[in-house]
Amino acid sequence: MKRRIRIAYVGNSYSWEQLLDQLGADWKRLEPDDPVSVQDFSCVIVDRSLNRIESSSLNNYLDNGGAIIDTIGSFCGQSVTSRTFKEIVPFGIESLFNHINQIPVYGKASIHRSSGVLKGTIWFDPSLSRNLVFCGLPVSRLWSNFKTIHRLFGFSDAAITAERTSALQSHPYLEVVLSLIRSLHDKSGLPFVHKWWHPESHKLAATLRIDTDYGDFESLEMISNGAKEYDIPLTWFLHTGHHESYLGKFIDTLSASDEIALHCFSHSEFKTSGQYLSDIKNGLKLLDKHGIEPSGYAAPYGNWSGPLAEALQNFSFLYSSEFSYDFDSLPSVSPSSGILQLPVHPVTIGSFRRFKSNPSDIQAYFRNIVQHKRLQHHPVHLYHHPLDGTPKQWLDFINFLKSDRYLVLTYSQWSEWWKKRSSLNFEIYFDTEKDDLYVSNLENDGIPLSIHKNGTFCVSQLNDEPVHLEELAFRPYIEPELKEIIHEQRTAPGFSKYRRFKDKMLTRMWRNRT
């Protein structure tokens, strides 16, 4: 029998749909009258109340060997309640999720009373005949508010820092949902296939951006020369007002592979959309004098807010990048601005200066970050400031991305590829008797597909020819090294409450200086 590898989504959540788009799954939103069968859908996500006909149809689907992720408890009896969490840390025994450091919640989540997995937010139906899981994590709150927190970053007490970021980070949720989908497909005897997160099968996508806050010409030139030496393209987010007297001279020194984007005119956090509107217009006007029409924008201090989102609606930017919107995650389209958001790792070399970290410890931190991303199969997005550290630290920093395993892109290249990925349509069928994958209607212009099976995966460029799974080179999706890094992160000592409070106050005063 041929079964289509496709997700049905029964719900109305923008966040769930964004998450499925990030994942790159073949999925469809089911309307109340749409039929559902095991031939057409390998998994169904139930995310709203069902009418009697829908409930009966999905129960038949489940009884016939279908798989369901239930987010509201429709198929779990009366066993679901709610509880408030700050963060959920997977335990070692939760092997399906122990590649995830922590899952931020900062509010209510639904829990199954008879489950202890992820604090009860995940429950697996113990019946061998029912391919059903409950997921009570608040996916629907992703990207929907402007809540930020003061978050710690570090692998040891020798190099630890803090930064203000979005309270909810999408990547842990993506990994939980992918883990559930993989598990359900394994139980169904099916592979799971989705669009890969990188333009090439055997290289990880990476970007390196420079926010030029208050940098002088010499510091900017030093950064540019170092990147040219390593042949690494940079995306420059310019603090235009500060560079006004030598902006043309600086632009002339850049590599042809670099990109110029807008950071700001005045490096400030504004309170109103009008202030952001004025500052962005001033920055664009100055760049226009030098023949530059930037494709992207990144707000000072990574600050994402309602007024900024409102202001951005007045411009034609292709992308924006603020780590108080999301960080260390895959791109998504902001529901409040309508612009593609490109998340970045929110910590730089300079982030450690106020904590007097040793340069070798800072170097070890970023080495671990890059290794962590590689083991997660995740793109690497780093950034830097002109006044951060010494020239040697800068060269050591960019050396991380010099390896042949990375494809370093500018932000425009990354955003253009991601949009092409998002528009790609494909259909995947699996012959349960022959163990063959079939691809049809694949408008594939070089975009790889990731195939998961029994805890392993492979990335391949599939075409119209049938592929026998045994012919593919699968490898573990979660490697032992990743678990070791996660353990190191979880056990790293943090700051005292006094030190955290002090840092929050000093940071707030510094950002709001005039």
C-alpha positions in Angstrom: 0.0 0.0 0.0 1.2 3.5 -0.8 0.8 6.1 1.9 1.5 9.8 1.6 3.9 11.3 4.1 1.8 14.4 4.9 0.7 16.2 8.1 -2.9 17.3 8.5 -3.4 20.3 10.8 -6.8 20.7 12.4 -6.7 24.2 14.0 -6.4 27.9 13.4 -3.1 28.8 15.1 -0.7 31.0 13.1 2.1 29.7 15.3 1.4 26.1 14.6 1.4 26.8 10.9 4.6 28.7 11.2 6.2 25.8 13.0 5.2 23.4 10.3 6.6 25.8 7.7 9.9 26.0 9.6 10.0 22.2 9.8 9.4 22.0 6.0 6.8 19.3 6.2 4.2 18.6 3.5 1.1 19.7 5.4 -2.5 20.8 4.9 -5.0 22.6 7.1 -8.1 20.4 7.3 -11.5 22.1 7.2 -14.5 20.6 9.0 -15.8 18.8 5.9 -12.5 17.6 4.6 -12.0 13.8 4.6 -9.1 12.2 6.3 -7.6 8.8 5.6 -4.4 6.8 6.4 -3.6 6.8 2.7 -3.6 10.6 2.5 -2.2 11.7 5.8 0.6 10.0 7.9 -0.2 12.2 11.0 -2.9 14.6 12.1 -2.4 17.5 14.6 -5.6 18.3 16.4 -5.5 21.8 17.8 -9.1 22.9 18.2 -12.4 21.6 19.5 -14.1 19.1 17.1 -17.7 18.7 16.1 -19.3 15.3 16.3 -18.6 14.4 12.7 -15.0 15.4 12.9 -14.5 13.5 16.1 -16.0 10.3 14.6 -13.9 10.7 11.4 -10.6 11.1 13.3 -11.4 8.2 15.7 -11.9 6.0 12.6 -8.6 7.3 11.2 -6.9 6.4 14.5 -8.5 3.0 14.6 -7.3 2.3 11.0 -3.7 2.9 11.9 -3.4 6.7 11.6 -1.4 8.8 14.0 -2.6 11.9 16.0 -0.9 14.6 18.0 -3.7 15.9 20.3 -3.0 19.4 21.8 -6.3 20.0 23.6 -7.1 16.5 25.1 -9.9 15.5 22.8 -8.7 11.9 22.7 -7.3 11.7 26.2 -10.6 11.5 28.3 -10.8 13.9 31.2 -7.1 13.7 32.1 -5.9 17.2 31.0 -5.5 20.2 33.2 -3.1 23.3 33.2 -0.1 24.4 35.1 2.2 27.4 35.1 5.9 26.9 34.2 9.0 29.0 33.8 11.1 26.5 31.9 10.9 22.7 31.4 14.2 20.8 31.5 14.1 17.3 30.0 15.5 14.6 32.3 18.0 12.0 31.2 15.4 9.3 31.1 13.4 11.2 28.5 15.6 10.0 25.7 13.3 11.3 23.0 14.0 14.9 24.2 17.3 14.9 26.0 19.0 16.6 23.0 17.0 19.7 24.0 18.6 21.9 26.7 15.4 23.5 28.0 11.9 24.5 26.8 10.8 28.0 27.8 7.2 28.4 28.8 6.8 31.5 31.0 3.1 30.9 31.4 0.5 28.2 31.4 0.9 24.8 29.6 -1.5 21.9 29.5 -0.6 18.7 31.3 -1.8 15.1 31.3 -2.4 14.0 34.9 -1.0 10.5 34.3 2.2 11.6 32.6 5.6 12.7 33.9 7.2 13.3 30.5 8.3 17.0 30.2 6.5 17.7 33.5 3.3 16.1 32.1 3.1 18.2 28.9 3.7 15.1 26.8 1.8 11.9 27.1 2.0 8.7 25.0 -1.0 6.5 24.7 0.2 3.2 26.2 -2.0 1.1 24.0 -0.1 -0.7 21.2 -3.1 -0.2 18.9 -3.4 3.6 19.3 -0.8 5.7 17.7 -1.6 8.8 19.8 0.3 11.4 21.8 -0.7 14.5 23.7 1.3 17.7 23.5 0.3 20.5 25.9 3.2 22.9 25.3 1.9 26.4 24.4 3.0 26.4 20.7 0.2 28.9 20.0 2.0 31.5 22.0 5.1 31.5 19.9 5.9 34.8 18.1 2.6 36.2 19.5 3.8 38.6 22.2 6.7 40.9 23.0 7.7 39.4 26.3 11.5 39.4 27.0 13.7 38.0 29.8 17.2 38.5 31.0 18.7 35.1 30.0 22.1 33.6 31.0 24.5 32.2 28.4 27.6 30.1 29.2 29.2 26.7 29.5 31.2 27.3 32.7 31.6 29.9 35.4 34.8 31.1 33.5 32.7 32.4 30.6 29.2 33.4 31.5 27.1 36.4 30.4 23.5 37.6 30.1 21.4 39.1 27.4 17.8 40.2 27.0 16.0 37.9 24.6 12.6 36.8 23.7 11.0 34.7 26.5 9.9 32.0 24.1 12.4 30.6 21.7 10.9 28.6 18.8 13.7 26.1 18.2 13.1 23.9 21.3 9.4 23.7 20.3 10.4 22.7 16.8 12.6 19.9 18.1 9.8 18.6 20.5 7.3 18.5 17.6 9.8 16.9 15.2 10.6 14.3 17.9 6.9 13.5 18.3 6.3 13.3 14.6 9.4 11.1 14.1 8.2 8.8 16.9 4.7 8.5 15.5 6.0 7.7 12.0 8.4 5.1 13.4 5.5 3.4 15.3 3.5 3.5 12.0 6.3 1.9 10.1 6.8 5.0 8.0 9.7 7.3 7.3 9.2 11.0 7.8 10.4 13.5 5.2 10.7 17.2 5.3 12.6 20.0 3.5 16.1 20.4 4.8 17.3 23.5 6.7 20.3 24.1 4.5 20.9 24.9 0.8 23.4 22.0 0.5 23.2 18.4 1.6 26.7 18.2 3.2 27.3 21.8 4.4 25.7 23.8 7.2 24.4 27.3 6.4 26.1 30.1 8.3 25.9 33.8 8.5 28.2 36.4 10.1 26.8 39.9 10.7 28.5 43.0 12.0 26.5 45.6 13.9 28.7 48.6 13.6 27.7 50.3 16.8 29.9 53.4 17.4 32.8 51.8 15.4 35.5 54.1 13.9 36.9 53.7 10.5 40.0 51.8 11.6 38.0 49.2 13.6 35.6 48.7 10.6 38.5 48.3 8.2 40.2 45.8 10.5 37.1 43.6 10.5 36.7 43.9 6.8 40.4 42.9 6.1 40.1 39.9 8.4 37.0 38.6 6.6 38.7 39.1 3.2 41.7 37.1 4.4 39.4 34.1 5.2 37.1 34.8 2.2 34.0 35.0 4.4 31.2 37.3 3.3 29.8 39.7 5.9 26.5 41.4 6.4 27.1 44.9 7.7 24.2 46.5 9.7 25.3 50.1 9.7 25.0 52.7 12.5 24.8 55.3 9.8 24.7 58.5 11.8 27.9 57.7 13.6 29.7 56.8 10.3 28.4 59.8 8.3 31.7 61.6 7.8 33.5 58.6 6.3 30.6 56.4 5.1 31.5 56.5 1.4 35.2 55.8 2.1 34.2 52.8 4.2 31.7 51.4 1.6 34.5 51.6 -1.0 36.7 49.3 1.1 34.2 46.4 1.4 34.4 43.1 -0.4 32.1 42.6 -3.4 30.6 39.6 -1.6 29.6 41.7 1.4 26.1 43.1 2.0 25.1 46.4 3.5 22.0 46.5 5.7 20.6 49.2 8.1 21.0 49.1 11.8 19.9 52.6 12.7 20.7 56.3 12.3 20.8 57.0 16.1 21.6 53.9 18.2 18.7 54.1 20.6 15.7 52.1 21.8 12.6 54.1 20.9 9.2 54.1 22.6 6.9 55.0 19.7 6.5 53.8 16.1 7.0 57.4 15.0 10.4 57.6 16.5 11.4 54.3 14.8 9.9 55.6 11.5 11.9 58.8 11.7 15.2 57.0 12.6 14.9 54.4 9.8 14.0 57.1 7.2 17.1 59.1 8.3 19.3 56.0 8.0 17.9 55.1 4.6 18.3 58.6 3.3 22.0 58.6 4.2 22.6 55.2 2.6 20.7 56.4 -0.5 23.3 59.2 -0.9 25.9 56.5 -1.5 23.7 54.4 -3.8 22.8 51.8 -1.2 19.3 50.4 -1.0 19.4 47.9 1.9 17.3 44.8 1.9 17.4 44.3 5.7 17.2 45.9 9.1 18.2 45.0 12.6 17.1 47.1 15.6 19.6 48.5 18.1 20.2 46.1 21.1 18.1 43.4 19.3 15.0 45.2 20.6 11.7 43.9 19.2 8.5 45.7 20.1 5.0 46.6 18.9 6.1 50.1 17.9 9.0 48.7 15.8 6.7 46.1 14.1 4.3 48.9 13.3 7.0 51.1 11.9 8.5 48.3 9.7 5.2 48.0 7.9 6.0 51.3 6.1 9.2 49.9 4.5 10.0 47.3 1.9 12.7 45.4 3.8 13.0 41.7 2.8 14.0 40.7 6.3 14.6 41.9 9.9 16.6 40.4 12.7 15.9 41.0 16.4 16.8 38.5 19.1 14.1 39.7 21.4 11.7 38.4 18.8 13.4 35.0 18.5 17.0 33.7 18.6 19.0 30.6 17.7 16.1 29.4 15.6 15.0 29.0 12.0 13.4 31.9 10.1 9.8 32.8 10.5 7.5 35.6 9.3 6.5 38.0 12.0 2.7 38.2 12.2 2.9 41.8 13.4 5.2 43.2 10.7 4.8 40.7 7.9 8.5 40.6 7.4 10.8 37.5 7.5 12.7 37.3 10.7 16.3 35.9 10.6 17.2 34.8 14.2 20.8 35.2 15.4 22.8 34.0 18.4 22.4 36.9 20.8 25.8 36.9 22.5 29.0 38.5 21.1 32.6 38.7 22.3 31.7 42.1 23.8 28.9 40.5 25.9 31.5 39.0 28.2 33.5 42.2 28.8 31.4 43.5 31.6 32.0 40.2 33.4 35.7 40.3 32.9 36.0 36.9 31.2 39.3 35.6 30.0 39.8 35.8 26.2 40.6 32.1 26.0 37.4 31.3 27.9 35.4 33.5 25.5 37.0 31.6 22.6 36.0 28.3 24.2 32.4 29.5 24.6 32.1 30.3 20.9 33.8 27.1 19.9 31.2 25.2 21.9 28.4 27.2 20.4 29.5 26.4 16.9 29.9 22.7 17.8 26.5 22.7 19.4 24.9 24.0 16.3 26.7 21.5 14.1 25.5 18.6 16.3 21.9 20.0 16.2 22.2 20.1 12.4 21.2 23.8 12.9 22.4 26.8 10.9 25.1 29.0 12.6 24.3 32.7 12.9 26.9 34.8 14.8 27.4 38.5 15.1 30.1 40.9 16.2 30.8 44.6 17.0 33.8 46.7 15.8 34.9 47.5 19.3 34.6 44.0 20.7 37.9 42.5 21.6 41.3 42.5 19.8 42.2 41.9 16.1 43.4 38.4 17.2 40.1 37.7 18.8 38.3 38.7 15.6 40.5 36.4 13.5 40.0 33.5 16.0 36.3 34.2 15.9 35.9 34.0 12.1 38.2 31.0 11.9 35.3 28.9 13.3 33.4 29.4 10.0 36.4 28.8 7.7 35.8 25.0 7.6 34.6 23.3 4.4 31.6 22.1 6.4 30.0 25.6 6.3 28.3 27.5 3.5 28.6 31.2 4.7 25.9 33.4 3.2 24.9 37.0 3.5 21.6 37.8 5.1 20.0 38.5 1.7 21.3 35.2 0.3 19.9 33.3 3.4 16.5 35.1 3.2 16.2 34.5 -0.5 17.0 30.8 -0.2 14.6 30.4 2.7 11.8 32.0 0.8 12.5 29.7 -2.2 12.4 26.8 0.3 9.1 28.0 1.7 7.5 28.1 -1.8 8.7 24.6 -2.8 5.8 22.1 -3.1 6.3 18.3 -3.1 4.5 15.1 -2.5 6.1 12.0 -0.9 4.7 8.6 -0.9 5.9 5.4 0.8 5.3 1.9 -0.4 4.9 -0.1 2.8 5.5 -3.4 1.0 8.5 -2.5 -1.1 10.1 0.0 1.4 10.4 2.5 -1.4 10.0 6.3 -1.4 8.3 8.1 -4.3 8.5 11.8 -5.0 6.1 13.6 -7.2 5.3 17.2 -8.1 8.7 18.1 -6.7 9.6 21.6 -8.0 13.1 20.9 -6.7 15.6 23.5 -7.6 18.5 22.1 -5.5 16.7 21.9 -2.1 17.6 18.8 -0.2 15.1 16.6 1.7 15.7 15.1 5.2 14.5 11.5 5.7 14.0 10.2 9.2 13.7 6.5 10.2 14.0 4.8 13.6 16.1 7.5 15.2 18.3 8.0 12.2 18.2 10.3 9.3 19.9 11.2 6.0 19.8 14.2 3.7 19.4 13.5 0.0 18.5 15.2 -3.3 15.5 13.1 -4.4 14.0 13.0 -7.8 11.2 11.3 -9.7 12.9 7.9 -9.4 11.8 5.5 -6.6 14.3 5.3 -3.7 14.7 2.1 -1.7 15.4 3.1 2.0 18.1 0.5 2.4 20.1 2.2 -0.3 20.3 5.4 1.7 23.1 6.2 4.2 21.4 6.9 7.5 23.1 8.2 10.6 21.9 9.0 14.2 19.9 12.2 14.4 21.0 12.7 18.0 24.7 12.1 18.6 26.3 11.3 22.0 28.5 14.5 21.8 25.3 16.6 21.7 24.1 15.1 25.0 27.5 15.9 26.6 27.3 19.5 25.6 23.7 19.8 26.8 24.8 18.3 30.2 27.6 20.9 30.4 25.1 23.7 29.7 22.6 22.5 32.3 25.3 22.1 35.0 27.1 25.3 34.4 26.9 27.6 37.5 24.9 30.8 37.1 25.0 34.2 38.7 23.8 35.1 42.1 20.4 36.9 42.3 22.3 40.0 43.4 24.6 39.9 40.4 21.8 39.2 38.0 19.8 42.2 39.4 22.8 44.4 39.2 23.5 43.5 35.6 19.9 44.1 34.6 19.9 47.5 36.1 23.3 48.6 34.7 22.3 47.2 31.2 19.1 49.1 31.3 20.9 52.4 32.3 23.5 51.9 29.6 20.9 51.2 26.8 18.8 54.2 27.8 21.7 56.7 28.1 21.5 59.9 26.1 
